[in-house]
Amino acid sequence: MVVVVENHTVIGGLGEAVAGVLLRAGVAPKFRHVGLPDAFLAAGALPTLHDRYGISASAIAASIKGWL
């Protein structure tokens, strides 16, 4: 499984670049992409925002455990 996590919108970011490289190389692993939604987001302290949008370390770990 390949998991790409970014503190950026999921549209046009690192996850899409990694997915493109894998597919062009003929590799098709399970792929998960974690990032911010393509929307106007609330402002605030980073730890609070990371929890809210599911990109804190604990939220990412829980997501990966669920996928396995």
C-alpha positions in Angstrom: 0.0 0.0 0.0 1.2 3.5 -0.8 -0.1 6.3 1.4 0.6 9.9 0.4 -0.1 12.6 3.1 0.2 16.3 2.4 -0.6 19.5 4.1 -2.1 20.8 0.9 -5.3 20.3 -1.2 -5.6 16.9 -2.7 -6.2 18.5 -6.1 -3.0 18.9 -8.1 -0.7 18.0 -5.2 2.0 15.4 -4.4 -0.5 12.6 -4.2 -1.6 13.0 -7.8 2.0 13.2 -8.9 2.9 10.0 -7.1 -0.2 8.2 -8.5 0.8 9.3 -12.0 4.3 8.1 -11.7 3.1 4.7 -10.4 0.6 4.2 -13.1 3.0 5.2 -15.9 5.4 2.7 -14.5 2.8 0.0 -14.6 2.6 -0.3 -10.9 -0.9 -0.4 -9.3 -0.6 -0.9 -5.5 -3.4 0.0 -3.1 -3.2 3.7 -3.0 -4.5 6.2 -0.4 -4.2 9.9 -0.5 -4.7 12.1 2.6 -4.8 15.8 2.3 -7.0 18.9 2.6 -10.3 19.1 0.8 -10.6 21.4 -2.2 -12.6 24.0 -0.4 -12.3 27.2 1.6 -11.0 26.1 5.0 -11.3 27.6 8.4 -8.4 29.5 9.9 -6.8 28.7 13.2 -3.9 27.1 15.0 -2.3 24.3 13.0 -2.8 21.5 15.5 -6.5 22.3 15.6 -6.8 22.4 11.9 -4.9 19.2 11.5 -7.3 17.4 13.8 -10.3 19.0 12.1 -9.2 17.9 8.6 -7.8 14.5 9.5 -4.2 15.2 8.9 -2.9 15.0 12.4 -0.5 12.2 13.2 -3.1 10.4 15.3 -5.8 10.8 12.6 -3.4 9.5 9.9 -2.4 6.5 12.0 -6.0 5.6 12.6 -6.8 5.9 8.9 -3.9 3.6 7.9 -4.8 1.1 10.6 -8.4 1.0 9.2 -7.1 0.5 5.6 -4.9 -2.4 6.7 
